[in-house]
Amino acid sequence: MIRSPERFATLLAEVRHFVRTECLPLEEQVDAEDKIPEALVQRMREVGLFGHSIPEEYGGAGLTSEELSLVNIEVSQVATTFRARFGGNTGIASESLVVDGTPEQKRSFLPHLASGKITGCFALTEPEAGSDATAQKTVAVRDGDHFVITGKKCFITNAPIADLFTVFARTDSQARGAQGVTAFLIERGTPGLSTPHANRKMGQHGSPVGEVILDQVRVHKSAIVGGLEGQGFRTAMRALNKQRINLAGLCIGPAIRLVDEMVHRARTRRQSGQAIGEFQLVQQMIAESNAEVHAARALLLETARKRDAGEDVTMEASMCKMFASEMCGRVADRAVQLFGGEGYMAGNVAERFYRDVRVFRIYEGTTQIHIANIAKRMLAAAG
């Protein structure tokens, strides 16, 4: 749902201008240095990128799912690391608070997340709890009005620079699976919480990812998201359903950029006395990529509109994430192929995006997990 077409068109134009004039020229520098300049992060704050999905009453833009999808497609047409810097705040790192936080928790944290004053992160994944997020080993033991939390999280985006951590821990040692998991809000500086140096990664240089170590971290019961013990997994799934729609948009943007780069290359690169775009097999790679981009975009916008209408889109969100991430991987592979030897050289746009988008098929649920979930829901509905 687009609430005000004119107002949204203005916002989208502002976002497009910012990413293309201020982010795009820094793509190679950020990839090489593995760091986004602080001056650019400050500009992200000034433009309002940190609060797109946070309700207006807390200083955000309160974008609908459809509006946010279109913004995500736009911002991800430059290196995806830029969106990762503000994307947690306007996505998965704030969504738990938006959907399940208490009024006091929302007042305390959402305005700071919306402004970019603080950076949030979503600490769910563990060494033995990746695709099966219910296998949480991090534990929170009650001690009067407090909980003592011990465990380790891994592969957490923005963990090395985060100020606010949404941490999931098992509060009921007798419960199994999704039962007995509670979400906690923990601020940096809390004794026992530490974040080692960022991990080295294949791509998305400039977006720090790392571990969260919890060594007898003591927090008051008021840190429980929503104040309800044992509801953490429900909170996580509500946040992830929206994030999977977001991620589909973040897969479509790079694919659009790569199709444009492929077309430009096909028109300017000459072989055997003619532009390579005259060769039918080159045309095939471009045409198939463009068709898949349009299919993913149509599926995403249909799903976003259903979510805005209040429908349950759990299965559709999985389909969006699965299809868009696989599509993006195929387009990136074709781009490297079309660029030939140059596409394999470091510093080339096809090579850089090929590395950056590979992770999309892994996080927020692997392709294989989504395929299994889609099939289970279809079979259950048929029964």
C-alpha positions as CSV (number, residue, x, y, z in Angstrom):
1,M,0.0,0.0,0.0
2,I,1.3,3.4,-1.0
3,R,-0.4,5.9,1.3
4,S,0.4,9.1,-0.6
5,P,1.8,8.6,-4.1
6,E,3.1,12.2,-4.4
7,R,4.8,12.2,-1.0
8,F,6.3,8.7,-1.6
9,A,7.6,9.7,-5.0
10,T,9.4,12.6,-3.4
11,L,11.0,10.3,-0.7
12,L,12.0,7.8,-3.3
13,A,13.6,10.4,-5.5
14,E,15.6,11.7,-2.5
15,V,16.8,8.2,-1.7
16,R,17.8,7.6,-5.3
17,H,19.7,10.9,-5.5
18,F,21.6,10.2,-2.2
19,V,22.7,6.6,-3.0
20,R,23.7,7.4,-6.6
21,T,25.6,10.7,-5.9
22,E,27.1,10.0,-2.5
23,C,27.3,6.2,-2.0
24,L,28.0,4.9,-5.5
25,P,31.3,6.9,-6.0
26,L,32.6,5.2,-2.8
27,E,31.9,1.6,-3.7
28,E,35.4,0.7,-4.6
29,Q,37.0,2.6,-1.7
30,V,34.7,0.9,0.9
31,D,35.3,-2.5,-0.7
32,A,39.1,-2.0,-0.4
33,E,39.2,-0.4,3.0
34,D,36.4,-2.5,4.6
35,K,34.9,0.6,6.2
36,I,32.2,3.1,5.5
37,P,33.4,6.7,6.2
38,E,31.8,8.1,9.2
39,A,30.9,11.3,7.3
40,L,28.8,9.2,5.0
41,V,27.1,7.5,8.0
42,Q,26.2,10.9,9.3
43,R,24.7,11.8,5.9
44,M,22.6,8.6,6.2
45,R,21.3,9.9,9.5
46,E,20.5,13.3,8.0
47,V,18.6,11.8,5.1
48,G,16.6,9.7,7.5
49,L,17.6,6.3,6.3
50,F,17.8,4.7,9.7
51,G,14.1,5.1,10.5
52,H,12.1,4.1,7.4
53,S,10.1,1.3,8.9
54,I,9.9,2.7,12.5
55,P,6.5,4.3,13.3
56,E,6.2,8.1,12.8
57,E,5.3,8.6,16.5
58,Y,8.8,7.5,17.3
59,G,10.6,9.6,14.8
60,G,10.6,7.2,11.8
61,A,8.8,7.3,8.4
62,G,6.4,4.5,9.2
63,L,6.7,3.1,5.7
64,T,4.3,0.3,4.6
65,S,5.6,-3.0,3.4
66,E,5.1,-2.0,-0.2
67,E,6.8,1.4,0.3
68,L,9.7,-0.2,2.1
69,S,10.1,-2.8,-0.6
70,L,10.4,-0.1,-3.3
71,V,12.9,1.8,-1.1
72,N,14.9,-1.4,-0.6
73,I,15.1,-2.0,-4.3
74,E,16.4,1.5,-4.8
75,V,19.0,1.6,-2.0
76,S,20.5,-1.8,-3.0
77,Q,21.3,-0.8,-6.6
78,V,24.6,0.4,-5.1
79,A,26.9,-1.8,-3.0
80,T,24.7,-3.6,-0.5
81,T,27.1,-2.8,2.4
82,F,25.7,0.7,2.5
83,R,22.2,-0.5,3.2
84,A,23.5,-2.9,5.8
85,R,24.8,0.0,7.8
86,F,21.4,1.5,8.4
87,G,19.3,-1.5,7.5
88,G,19.3,-3.2,10.9
89,N,17.8,-0.1,12.5
90,T,15.0,0.2,9.9
91,G,14.6,-3.6,9.7
92,I,15.3,-6.6,11.8
93,A,17.0,-4.8,14.7
94,S,14.0,-2.6,15.4
95,E,11.2,-4.9,14.3
96,S,11.1,-6.9,17.5
97,L,10.4,-3.7,19.4
98,V,7.9,-2.4,16.9
99,V,5.8,-5.6,17.0
100,D,6.2,-6.8,20.6
101,G,7.9,-4.1,22.7
102,T,6.3,-2.6,25.7
103,P,5.3,1.1,25.5
104,E,8.3,2.0,27.7
105,Q,10.7,0.0,25.6
106,K,9.5,1.7,22.5
107,R,9.8,5.1,24.0
108,S,13.3,4.4,25.3
109,F,14.8,2.9,22.1
110,L,12.9,3.5,18.9
111,P,13.5,7.3,18.6
112,H,17.3,6.6,19.0
113,L,17.2,3.8,16.4
114,A,15.2,6.0,14.0
115,S,17.6,8.8,14.2
116,G,20.7,6.6,13.9
117,K,22.0,7.8,17.2
118,I,22.4,4.2,18.2
119,T,22.9,1.1,16.1
120,G,20.9,-2.1,16.8
121,C,21.6,-5.7,16.0
122,F,19.6,-9.0,16.1
123,A,21.5,-11.7,18.0
124,L,19.8,-15.0,17.2
125,T,22.2,-17.2,15.3
126,E,24.5,-19.5,17.3
127,P,27.2,-22.0,16.3
128,E,24.6,-24.8,16.7
129,A,21.5,-22.8,15.9
130,G,21.6,-21.5,12.4
131,S,18.9,-22.9,10.1
132,D,17.3,-24.5,13.2
133,A,17.0,-21.3,15.2
134,T,15.0,-23.2,17.9
135,A,18.2,-25.0,19.0
136,Q,19.2,-22.1,21.3
137,K,22.1,-23.0,23.7
138,T,22.3,-19.5,25.2
139,V,20.6,-19.6,28.6
140,A,19.1,-17.1,30.9
141,V,18.8,-18.1,34.5
142,R,16.4,-16.3,36.8
143,D,17.8,-14.7,39.9
144,G,15.0,-12.8,41.7
145,D,14.0,-9.9,39.5
146,H,17.0,-10.4,37.2
147,F,18.3,-12.9,34.7
148,V,21.9,-14.1,34.2
149,I,22.6,-14.8,30.5
150,T,25.4,-17.0,29.2
151,G,26.2,-18.0,25.7
152,K,27.6,-17.0,22.3
153,K,26.1,-15.7,19.2
154,C,27.8,-15.7,15.8
155,F,27.5,-14.1,12.3
156,I,25.7,-11.1,13.7
157,T,25.5,-8.2,11.4
158,N,26.7,-4.9,13.0
159,A,27.6,-6.7,16.3
160,P,31.1,-5.1,16.5
161,I,29.5,-1.6,16.3
162,A,26.1,-2.1,17.9
163,D,24.8,-0.2,20.9
164,L,21.6,-2.2,21.4
165,F,21.4,-6.0,21.2
166,T,18.2,-8.0,20.9
167,V,19.4,-11.3,22.4
168,F,17.5,-14.6,22.4
169,A,18.1,-17.0,25.2
170,R,16.4,-20.1,26.7
171,T,14.7,-19.2,30.0
172,D,13.1,-22.6,30.5
173,S,15.6,-25.4,30.6
174,Q,12.8,-28.1,30.4
175,A,11.2,-26.7,27.3
176,R,12.3,-27.9,23.8
177,G,12.2,-26.3,20.4
178,A,10.6,-22.9,20.1
179,Q,9.2,-23.1,23.7
180,G,11.0,-21.4,26.5
181,V,13.0,-18.9,24.4
182,T,12.9,-15.3,25.6
183,A,14.1,-12.1,23.8
184,F,16.1,-9.5,25.9
185,L,17.2,-6.0,25.1
186,I,20.8,-5.5,26.3
187,E,22.8,-2.3,25.9
188,R,26.5,-2.2,25.1
189,G,28.5,-1.6,28.3
190,T,26.5,-4.1,30.3
191,P,29.1,-6.2,32.2
192,G,29.8,-9.5,30.6
193,L,28.7,-8.6,27.1
194,S,31.6,-8.3,24.6
195,T,32.0,-8.3,20.8
196,P,35.4,-9.5,19.4
197,H,36.8,-8.1,16.2
198,A,34.7,-8.4,13.1
199,N,35.1,-11.5,10.9
200,R,36.7,-11.4,7.5
201,K,34.2,-12.1,4.8
202,M,33.9,-13.0,1.1
203,G,32.0,-9.8,0.3
204,Q,30.0,-6.9,1.7
205,H,33.2,-5.3,2.9
206,G,32.4,-2.4,5.1
207,S,29.5,-4.2,6.9
208,P,30.9,-5.6,10.2
209,V,29.8,-9.0,11.2
210,G,30.9,-10.8,14.3
211,E,30.2,-12.7,17.6
212,V,28.4,-11.6,20.7
213,I,29.8,-13.1,23.8
214,L,27.6,-13.2,26.9
215,D,29.5,-14.1,30.1
216,Q,27.0,-14.1,33.0
217,V,25.3,-10.9,31.7
218,R,22.9,-9.7,34.4
219,V,19.8,-7.8,33.3
220,H,16.6,-6.8,35.0
221,K,13.3,-8.6,33.9
222,S,12.2,-5.3,32.4
223,A,14.7,-6.0,29.6
224,I,12.5,-8.8,28.3
225,V,10.9,-7.7,25.0
226,G,7.3,-7.2,25.6
227,G,7.7,-8.2,29.3
228,L,6.6,-11.7,28.4
229,E,8.9,-14.6,29.2
230,G,9.0,-17.5,26.8
231,Q,7.6,-15.5,23.8
232,G,11.0,-14.8,22.2
233,F,10.7,-17.2,19.3
234,R,7.4,-15.8,18.3
235,T,8.9,-12.4,18.4
236,A,11.8,-13.6,16.2
237,M,9.6,-15.1,13.6
238,R,7.4,-12.0,13.4
239,A,10.5,-9.9,12.8
240,L,12.0,-12.4,10.3
241,N,8.8,-12.6,8.2
242,K,9.0,-8.9,7.5
243,Q,12.8,-9.1,7.1
244,R,12.4,-11.8,4.4
245,I,10.2,-9.5,2.4
246,N,12.8,-6.7,2.9
247,L,15.6,-9.1,1.8
248,A,13.8,-9.9,-1.4
249,G,13.9,-6.2,-2.3
250,L,17.6,-6.1,-1.4
251,C,18.2,-9.0,-3.9
252,I,16.2,-7.3,-6.7
253,G,18.2,-4.0,-6.5
254,P,21.6,-5.6,-7.2
255,A,20.1,-7.7,-10.0
256,I,18.7,-4.5,-11.7
257,R,22.1,-2.8,-11.4
258,L,23.8,-5.9,-12.9
259,V,21.4,-6.1,-15.8
260,D,22.1,-2.4,-16.5
261,E,25.9,-3.1,-16.3
262,M,25.5,-6.1,-18.7
263,V,23.6,-4.0,-21.2
264,H,26.2,-1.3,-21.1
265,R,29.0,-3.8,-21.5
266,A,27.2,-5.6,-24.4
267,R,26.8,-2.3,-26.2
268,T,30.4,-1.1,-25.7
269,R,32.6,-4.2,-25.7
270,R,33.5,-5.3,-29.2
271,Q,34.6,-8.7,-30.5
272,S,35.1,-9.9,-34.0
273,G,34.4,-6.4,-35.3
274,Q,31.0,-6.0,-33.6
275,A,29.5,-5.2,-30.3
276,I,29.1,-8.4,-28.2
277,G,25.4,-7.5,-27.8
278,E,24.9,-8.6,-31.4
279,F,25.6,-12.2,-30.4
280,Q,22.5,-14.2,-29.6
281,L,23.9,-16.0,-26.6
282,V,24.9,-12.7,-25.0
283,Q,21.4,-11.5,-25.7
284,Q,20.0,-14.6,-24.0
285,M,21.9,-13.9,-20.8
286,I,20.6,-10.3,-20.7
287,A,17.0,-11.3,-21.6
288,E,16.7,-14.1,-19.1
289,S,18.2,-11.9,-16.3
290,N,15.7,-9.1,-17.1
291,A,12.7,-11.4,-17.1
292,E,13.7,-13.0,-13.8
293,V,14.1,-9.5,-12.2
294,H,10.6,-8.6,-13.3
295,A,9.2,-11.8,-12.0
296,A,10.9,-11.4,-8.6
297,R,9.7,-7.8,-8.3
298,A,6.1,-8.8,-9.2
299,L,6.1,-11.5,-6.5
300,L,7.6,-9.1,-3.9
301,L,5.1,-6.3,-4.5
302,E,2.1,-8.7,-4.5
303,T,3.3,-10.2,-1.1
304,A,4.0,-6.7,0.4
305,R,0.5,-5.6,-0.6
306,K,-1.0,-8.7,1.0
307,R,0.9,-8.0,4.2
308,D,-0.3,-4.4,4.3
309,A,-3.8,-5.7,3.9
310,G,-3.3,-7.8,7.1
311,E,-3.0,-11.2,5.4
312,D,-0.8,-14.0,6.7
313,V,2.1,-14.0,4.2
314,T,4.4,-16.4,6.0
315,M,4.6,-18.8,3.0
316,E,4.8,-15.9,0.5
317,A,7.6,-14.3,2.5
318,S,9.6,-17.5,2.2
319,M,8.8,-17.7,-1.5
320,C,10.0,-14.1,-2.0
321,K,13.2,-14.6,-0.2
322,M,14.0,-17.9,-1.8
323,F,13.2,-16.9,-5.4
324,A,14.7,-13.4,-5.2
325,S,18.0,-14.6,-3.6
326,E,18.4,-17.4,-6.1
327,M,17.5,-15.1,-9.0
328,C,20.1,-12.6,-7.8
329,G,22.8,-15.3,-7.7
330,R,22.0,-16.4,-11.2
331,V,22.1,-12.8,-12.6
332,A,25.4,-12.1,-10.8
333,D,26.9,-15.3,-12.3
334,R,25.7,-14.3,-15.8
335,A,27.2,-10.8,-15.3
336,V,30.6,-12.3,-14.5
337,Q,30.3,-14.6,-17.6
338,L,29.3,-11.7,-19.9
339,F,32.2,-9.5,-18.7
340,G,34.6,-12.4,-19.4
341,G,38.1,-12.3,-18.0
342,E,37.6,-8.8,-16.8
343,G,34.6,-9.9,-14.7
344,Y,36.9,-12.2,-12.7
345,M,39.3,-9.4,-11.9
346,A,39.2,-7.6,-8.5
347,G,37.7,-4.2,-8.7
348,N,35.3,-5.0,-11.5
349,V,31.6,-4.2,-10.7
350,A,30.5,-7.7,-11.7
351,E,33.1,-9.4,-9.5
352,R,32.3,-7.2,-6.5
353,F,28.6,-7.7,-6.7
354,Y,29.1,-11.5,-7.3
355,R,30.8,-11.6,-3.9
356,D,28.4,-9.3,-2.2
357,V,25.2,-11.1,-3.1
358,R,26.3,-14.7,-2.4
359,V,25.3,-14.4,1.2
360,F,21.7,-13.6,0.3
361,R,21.0,-17.3,-0.3
362,I,22.2,-18.1,3.3
363,Y,21.0,-15.7,5.8
364,E,17.4,-15.1,7.0
365,G,17.0,-18.8,6.3
366,T,18.9,-20.8,3.6
367,T,17.2,-21.6,0.3
368,Q,16.9,-25.2,1.4
369,I,15.1,-24.3,4.6
370,H,12.7,-22.1,2.7
371,I,11.9,-24.8,0.2
372,A,11.1,-27.2,3.0
373,N,8.9,-24.7,4.8
374,I,7.0,-23.8,1.6
375,A,6.4,-27.5,0.9
376,K,5.2,-28.2,4.5
377,R,2.8,-25.3,4.4
378,M,1.4,-26.4,1.1
379,L,1.0,-30.0,2.2
380,A,-0.6,-29.0,5.5
381,A,-3.1,-26.7,3.7
382,A,-4.0,-29.5,1.3
383,G,-4.8,-31.8,4.2
